[in-house]
Amino acid sequence: MDEDGGVEPALRLPAHGPLPPPPDVSTLFYWANPPVITLVAALLFIGWIVAVRRINAAHPQNRVPRRRTASFAVALALLLVALQSGLERYDTALFSAHMVQHLLLLFPIPILLLRAGPVTLLLRLASPRWRARLLAVLESRVVGVLSHPLVAWITFVVVLWATHLSPLFNVALEDSLIHDLEHSLYLGSALLFWSPLFAIDPVRHKLTRAGALGYLITQMPQNSFLGVAIMWAPAPLYAHYATLARSWGPTPLEDQQLAGAIMWLIGDALFLVAIFIVLAAWARAEERGGSRYDLAQIDVATAEIRRREVALAERLRNEREGANERGETK
């Protein structure tokens, strides 16, 4: 400690490297080194393209929709923005940058991955033997329990509150391995949470439209309350940020207040978008249902008209034949 009882400057540096300079235009072009996640993302995308081409060649009448490849590509791009770009450079220096990372991992990235349908792609690509094995895993009791909406809902809440309001968050800021595990935890819990709503892969549990609305509406306040709790905390919650001794940018408390506001306002806005999507899908489903009902009614009426036409034609034919027979008899 120094003479004022504070932490020595050497101990105020982030665990992942020296304190970065103030953000400027060059921050937009920063890319983390080594680019491990970039290489992994590139390999995943190349593998995806190869798989899609094989499936399309084998099933030209049932090709993989292009929108799924687009969803997968955008998800990987956002993952790189969250974990390889300037956000990664400043996540241990600015809590607000760290919060933007979390929102990307909790909202758009998992939803886009689920809309890509990676499990369906694997099932279509796999041999019958491996397809049976994969289906056995998907139908297992463990997957059934983990993917249950109630379990997914609780897991999402526990992960958010336990990581942000416990010593785990500060430990993650000081240990790069735990930091990476924390990000994996966010993405994994988000995939479980959003799966009943947005997955196009086969899932064990389906939510009704009303159930989906309740699922989201009851989860949204959890995000709001946590964001407000962080924003209105009277002192910095994490020793790591409080002892960085940054000579630039907001104070640790101001930065924390900004992070809480980002979680509250932007997080709630993203939940509202999800709710709107569910409502829009509900409306479209009702319209399709009404259209199918109308078409069914038309089909029934048309069939009845045709039945009557056939009966009339048969009666007229019988009458003509009867008249002919009477004429020949005379």
Secondary structure by P-SEA (a helix, b strand, c coil): ccccccccccccccccccccccccccccccccccaaaaaaaaaaaaaaaaaaaaaaaacccccccaaaaaaaaaaaaaaaaaccccccccccccaaaaaaaaaaaccaaaaaaaaaaaaaaaaaaccaaaaaaaaaaaacaaaaaaacaaaaaaaaaaaaaaaaccaaaaaaaacaaaaaaaaaaaaaaaaaaaccccccccccccccaaaaaaaaaaaaaaaaaaaaaaaacccccccccccccccccccaaaaaaaaaaaaaaaaaaaaaaaaaaaaaaaaaaaaaaaaaaaaaaaaaaaaaaaaaaaaaaaaaaaaaaaaaaaaaac
